[in-house]
Amino acid sequence: NNEVSYEGGWQNNRRMGMHKTYRMVENIFEELDAPGEWFHDAKGGVLYFYPPEDLDLNGAIVEAVRLRHLIEFRGTPENPVRSIRLRGLTFRHAARTFMDNREPLLRSDWTTYRGGSILFDGAEDCTLDGCTIDQVGGNGVFVNKYNRGITVRGCHIVGTGANGIAFVGDPNAVRNPLFEYNQRQDYRDIDKTPGPKTPNYPAGCLVEDCLIHETGRVEKQTAPVQISMSMGILVRHCSIYDVPRAGINISEGTFGGHVIEFCDVFDTVLETGDHGSFNSWGRDRYWGLEGIDLDAVTLGADKDLPTLDMVQPNVLRNNRWRCDHGWDIDLDDGSSLYRIYNNLCLNGGLKLREGFYRHVENNIIVNNSFHPHVWYRNSQDVFRRNILFAEYKPIRVNKPWGRECDFNLLHVPGQRAPVPAAVLQQAGGLDTGSLAADAMFVDPARGDYRVKDGSPALQLGFVNFAMDQFGVQKPELKTIARKPRLPGQATGVAESSSQRDPREIEWLGAKVRNVVGLGEVSAAGLPGETGVAVVDAPAASVAAQSGLRQGDVILRGDDRK
């Protein structure tokens, strides 16, 4: 009937309707007007194609995609596929799967399709070695449910429609799983047994020495490396860039034990927002739990509640990160039990939203700072012996911050004599031993942010770490892998490009102002830079008596935004 058919929307687990501007359209004859476009007349059995100028169709090879999966390893926990190695193969042109991406992941905005050009489902000690995965329509490699000892080494993965490599366990292996972001449960009702319920998840797997870029060509809620409901995944010496969202994403705390080391991750979050080159969340059993005071949970008998699902720490170490459209490292809702050390953050800073037991130590945060957002009291977090270029950027964090925040160095170019870092002390009520001075970097113009002998950072306990080990090391991949753009020697965080007025005004006895900047958008969980934040609402004010509280965001009033 010549009317446009709308289908889809289930690919996002936090459904918000169609975007007001952007659309993906396909198979409309009237839109066939540019090289590379096509139209399939199903009734007439004709495929129309608009060829690029340099393509002679008379001599061209025409290939039709049919299969979603090119290789499958299928076994069971009782009878797994074992000890198979694929080496030096090229995989191309698997079919797209975005319309089959329906299964929600735990309390996230993700859904997934359990398949890919290479599928491991019930395998042990199998390896993909020195292979190329090029222009496949869905996931490159999918490690589904029970798998042990799967290795992806020395591979070049480029142009996938969805994730590069995904490790996704079975939600039935999780105790008290919830799926929709706003779902909550009560402390009295949850299973308090730590760890997984079944072994039906990937564990002890390795991604090493891989070049992964230009993934998520079709599906944007994806990552070059995606980890969900898995344990003990090691990602080492990978170069990752040119992607729509995070470079490495860890969904939930289930079940921890992951190590990310010596990776080079940049040019990320190119088509989305409120994210980072590394991104995680931890919406586990404890998160949003009713019937218990989470501000005091670490002080009593339930101090292990935040780690019931995350039974081992996640470690980020010896990596280089750069994000120009979010944070270099973004630990979002509930992310807990992380050990973050020896990381070079080149632009976006390091964010910790509410969570517990995070240790952030011996990192360098170039042209940015530490962003603590909406923390629990008594979080037991530690932030020490880091070098940062700007004052802290807290949003709704009670003083004092965590268990320890001290011995940090605020880099002030040209200031040879160290002085107390008063601006840091005032922000969090801690940092009594932190200093402000020139860090004395070795050669920052060439990306060498080690500090010289005599640097005040060394006096504070900072330890130099290698600056020449980031990313892929395999010679044939290293020669073609890009490196991140190095920052100039700017100081402080760049001013917000927002055009919104940030000044406070008094309204109904309260202090309010516009929401301004990515940090405030993220802290409030907003879809964009919109709304008016309540800065202070005294109990006697009309605003407070009407139900408004400090930290609330007003999105609409009198039926107007």
N, C-alpha and C positions, 0 to 999 in steps of 0.2 A: 504493500500500500504506500510505498515511498516515504514511510516514516522511520526516523532513526530509532533503533532498538537499543535500550540501555540494559546492560547486564554486568554484574560484578559488585564490588564493594565489600565482599567478604574477605578480601586479602588483608584487611586491617582489623585487629582485635579490639580496637577502641573506635568503633564506628561513629563517624561524625557527618555522614552524608557526603555528597559530591563537593568538590572544591568549587568555589565561586567563579574561578577563572579557568583553571587547567582541565583539559580533557585529553583522553587518548581515544582516537577514532581510527577505525579500520574498515577496509572493504567498502568504501564509498566511491563510486565511479566518477562522480563530479570532482572529487579531490585528487584525481590522478593527473597531476600537473607538474611533477618535479622528478628529476632523475633518481632512480632507486625505488620509486613507489610502484605499487602493483594493485590490481583489482581482479578478484576471482568471480567470474560469472558461473555460479554453481549450476544453474538451470541449463545454460548453454554449453557448459563444459569447456569454457575458454578462460585462460589465465592471461591477463593483460599485464605487461611490464614496461615501464619507462626506463630504458637503459641509459647508463652514463655515457657521455660523449665518446670516451675512449674504449667502449666495449662494442665489438662486432658480434652481433647475435648469430651470424651465419657460422662462426667458428667457436662459439661459446659452449661450455659444458653447463648443462642445466641439471641441477640436483634437487630432488624433492625430499624434504625432511619428513620422516615418518615416526621414528622411535623416540620415546622420551628417555629411555635408558639404553646405553650401549653395552655395558658390562654389568652383570649382577653377581654378587657373592651372596648366596642365600643358604643359611643354615639355621640352627636353633642352639640355645644354650647347652642342650644335652648332646647335640651332634653338630658342632660348628664346622664351617669351612675353614681349613687350616693350611697355613704355610704355602700360600701362593704369591708369586711375585710377578708383577707386570712391569717391564722395563723398556724404555725407549719408544713407546708407542705414542701416536697422535690420535686424539679424539676430537671430532668436529661435528657440528650441525645436528645435535640432538634437538628434539622438538621443544618448543616453549611449554611451560607448565603453569603459567600465572593464573589461568582460570581454574586450576585444580588446587590452588593454594588456599586451603580452607580451614586447616586444623589450628586452633588457637594454642599458643604457648602460655605458660602460667602467668596470669595477672600482668600481661604485657600488652603492647600494641602490635605484637607480631602474630602472624599466622605462618604456617609452613606447609610445604608439600614434601612428603616423605619419599623422595627419590632424586635421582640426578643422573648425569651421563655415566658416572661410576657409582654403583650402590653397594655398600657393605651392610648386610643385614644378617647377623648371626655368624660372624667370622672371627678368627683368632690368628694373630701373627701373620697377617697378609700385608703386602707392600706395593705401593705405586711409586716407581723409581724412575726419575729422569723422563717423565712423560710430558706431553703437551696437551692441554685442554683448551680448545680455541673455538669461540663462537658457538657455544652450546646454549640452547634456549632457556634452560632452567638452571638448577644447581650443577656445579662442576662435579664435586664429590659429596655424597651424602652418606654419613655413618649413622645408621639407624638402630636404635635400641641396643640389644645385647651385642657388643663387640669388645674385644680385648686385643691390645697390642697392634692396632692398625697404624701403619706408617705411610705418610706421603712425603717423599724426599726428592729434592732437586727437580721439582716440576715447575713448568711455566703455565700458569692459568690466566687466561685473558679473554675478555669479552663475553663472560657468562651472562645469561639473562637474570640469574638470581644470585645466590651465595656462591663464593668460590669453593669453600670447604665447610660443611656443616656437620656438627656432632649433636645429635638430638636423641635424648632418652625417652623412655615411656613414662607418661604422667602417672601410670599405675604403680610405678616404682617410688613415687613421692608420697609421703604421709600428709594427709589433709590438703591435697592439691586444690587450688582455686584458679579460675581461668580469667574472669573478667576483672578489670582493674579496680572497680569499686566494691568487689565482694569482700566481706569481712567475716571473721569467726570469733568465738569467745574462748578465752583461756581455759575455761572448765571443760570445753568440748574437744580440745585437740589431743592428739596422740603425742605424748612427750618423750617417746623413744627417739634417740638421735639416729641420724643417718637414713639411708634408703630402705625401702620396704622389700624390694626384690632386686636381683642383679641385672635387671633388664635395661641397661644403659651402657653407653660407651665408657671405657676406662683404660688408663694406661696407654694412650695413643700419642703419636708424635707427628707434628708438621714441622719439617726442617728444610732449610736452604731452598725456599721456594720464592719465585717471583709471581705475585698475584696483583693484577691491576685491571682497571676498566670492567669491574664486575657490576652487577645490578643494572644492566642495560635496559631491562624491562621492569623488574620488580625492585622498588626503591627501599623497601623495608628489609634489607639484606646486608650482608657483610662479606668481605673476603674470607674471614674466619669467624664462624658463628658457633657458639658453644652453649648448650642448654641441657639441663638434667644429665650431666656427665660428671666424671671424676678423673682427676689426674691427667689432663690433656696438656702436653708440652708443646709450645709453639716457639721455635728458635730460628734465628737468622733468616727471617723473611723480610722481603721488601714489598710494601703494600701501598698503593696510591691510586688516585683518579677513581673515586668511588662516591656514590650518592649519600652514604651515611657513614657509620663507623668503619674503621679499618679492621678492628678486632672487637667483637661484641660478646660479652658473657651475660646470658640471661639467667637471672635468679642466682641464689647461692648454692642451689642443688648441683653438685654435692661438694664442690671445692677441690682443692689440691692442684689447681691449674698453675702452670708457670709460663709466663710470657717473657722471653729474654732475647736480647741482641737483635731486636726487630727495628726496622726503619719504616715508619708509618706517617704518611703525609698526604696532602691534597685530598682531604676527606670532607664529609658533610657538604658536598658540592651541590646537592639538589634538595636538601631538607634543612632542619634546624634543631636547636636544643639538644645537642649531641656532642660527641667528641671523637678524636682519632681512636682512643680507647673508650669504650662505653660499657657500663654494667649497671645492673640493678639487683636488688636483693629482696624482692617481695615474697619472702618466705613465710613460714608458719607464724613467726613472731610479728611480722610487719602489719601495723594497723590492728593488732589484736585488742579485742575489747575485754574488760574485766581484769585488767592489770595496769599498773602505772609503769609505762616504759621508761619514764624519766628516772625511775629508781630501780630498774630491774637489775642492774649490775651490782647493786649493793647488798643483795640478799640471796636467798636460796635459789632463785631463778636466774642467777647470773649467766648460766649457759643457754638460756632460752634463745638468744639471737643466733646461736650456732647449732641449733638442733638439726637443721638441714645442711649447713655448710660445715662439714666435720673436719675439714683441713683448710689451712689458709690458702688464698690465691696470692701469687707472687708476680709483681711486675718489676723487672730489674734489667739494667744495662740496655735500655731501649732509647731510641730517639723518636720523638713525637712532634708533629706540627699540625695544627688545625687553625685555619683562618676564618672559620665560620662557626666556631663553638669552642670547646675546651680541648687542650691536648690530651688530658686525662680527665674523664668524667665518670665519677662514681655516683650513680643516681640512687633513687629511692631504696633505702634499706641496705645498700651494699655494705657488708661487714667482713671482718677478719681478713683484711688485705695487708700485705707487706709490700710497700712501694719504695724502692731504693735504687740509687744509681741510674736515674732517668734524666735525659736531657730533653726539656720541654722548650720548644723554639718559639712559640707564639701565644697559644691559647690559655696557658695557665693550667692549674690543677684544682679541680672541684671535688669536694666531698659533701654530698647531701647527707641526710640523717642516716645513721648506722652506728655500729659499735666495733671496737677493737681494731681500728685501722692504725697502722704504723707507717708514717711517711718520713723518710730519713735519707739524707745525703743525695738530694735531687737538685738540679739546677733549673730554675724557671726563668727563662729569658724574656725580657720585655713584658712581663706579666707577674702574677702573684698567686697566692693561695686563696681559694674561694670556698669558705665554709658556708653551707646553706642549711638553715632550719634544723639544727642539731638537737638530739635528745640531750637532756642534762645527764651528767655522769656517763658519757659515752665511752670513756676510757681510751679515747683516741690520742695519738702521739704525733706531733709534728716538730721535728728537731733536726738541727744541723743541715738545713737546706740553704741554698743561695737563691735569693729572689730579687727582682728588679723593681718592685713597686710595693706599696703598702698593701696589707691584707684587704680583701673585698668581701667582708661578711654580710650575710643577709639573715636576719632573725636568728641570731645565735646568742644564747645567754652566756654571760661571763661567770666564772672563767671557762675557757674552752678545753674540754676533754681532760685527759690525765696530765699531759705535758705538752707545752708549746714553748720551746726555748732553744738557745744556742744557734739561732738562725742568723744569717748575714744578709742585710739589705744592701745590695750593691749600689754604691754612689760613685760614679766615675770621677776620678781625680781626687777623691778624699782619702788621703794617705793615713791620716790619724784616725783610728777607730773611735767611735763614740757610742754610747748606749742608743739602741734603736727605739727611741721614745715613741715613734709613730706606731710601731708594732706593739709595744707595751700597752699603749692606750687602747688599741683595738680590742685585744682579747683579755686584758688583765693579767697577762703572763709575760713571757719573754724577758725575764729579768737579766738573763745572761746574753741576750741577743745584741748584735752590734750593727752599726751602719758604717760602711767604709768601701773603698775600691777593692773589689775581689781579686784584682791582679790576674786576669785571665791570660793564658799563654798566647793564643792567637785566635781570637773570636771571629775575625774576618774570614778565616778559613775553617771555621767550625770547631776549633779546638778550645773548649771551655774548661780545660784543666786549669788549676791555679798554680801560680809560681811559688817557689819557696819564699817564705816570709808573709804569705797571704794571711790576713786575719781569719779567713775561713778555716785554715789549718789549725789555728789556735783554738777555734771553737769545736774541733773534732771532725771537721769535714775531711773526707778521704777522696783523692783523685780516682777517677775511673776511666777506662779506655774510651777514646773518641774515634777509633778507626775500626771498630768491630761491628758496627750496625749494619743490618741488612744481609742480603744474600751473599754468599761467599763462593758458590760454584762459578768457576771462571767464565763459562759461556753465558751464564745468566747475569753475572756481575757486570760484564761489559755492556750489556744493553739496559740494565736497570737505571732508572733515573734516581737522583738524589734530591732532597728538599731544597727549596730556596732558603738561603741563610739570611737571618735578620740583620738589619743594620744595628748600629750601636745606639738605638733610641733608648730613652729611660722612661720608666713609668708605663702605664697602660694607655693605649690610644683612646682618645676621647670618643664617646659614643656618637654614632652618626645619626642618632634619633633627632627628629625635629620636634619632639614633644617638650613642653615646658616642665622642668623638674621641680619648680618651686612649690613649697607647701602653702596651703591656705587653710583657714578655719571654716568648718562647716558643721552646723548642729553641735557646736561645742567640741568637735573632734578636729584633729589635724589630718588632712588628706593631701595627696598629690598624685599626679599621673604616674602610671607604671612606665618606667624608662629603662631600656637596655635589656640585653639577653639574660643577664643574671636574674633580674627581677621577674622576667617572663618565666624562666625555668623554675625559680623558687616557688612561684605561685601556680605552676602547672597550667599556664595559659596557652592558648593556641597561637598567640602573637602579641605584639606590643599594643595592648588595649586595656582599658579599665582604669579605675582610680583606686589607689592603695590607701588603706586606713593606717596612718603612721602612729597615731595615738588616740585612744578613745577613753577619756576619764569616766569613771563610774557614774558621775553625776551628770554627764552630758546627755543630751537628747539622743545622740547617735548611739551611745552605749545602751540607753534604756530602750532603744528600738531594736537591739540585738546585735549591733555591730561591735566587732572586737579588733584589737590591734592585729595587723597582718591580713585582715579581710581585704578582698578586692571587689569593688562595686563595678559590675559590668553593664547594668541597665537601670535606669530610673525614669519614672513617668513614661514607660514604654519607649524610651529612647536609649541608644547606646551612648 
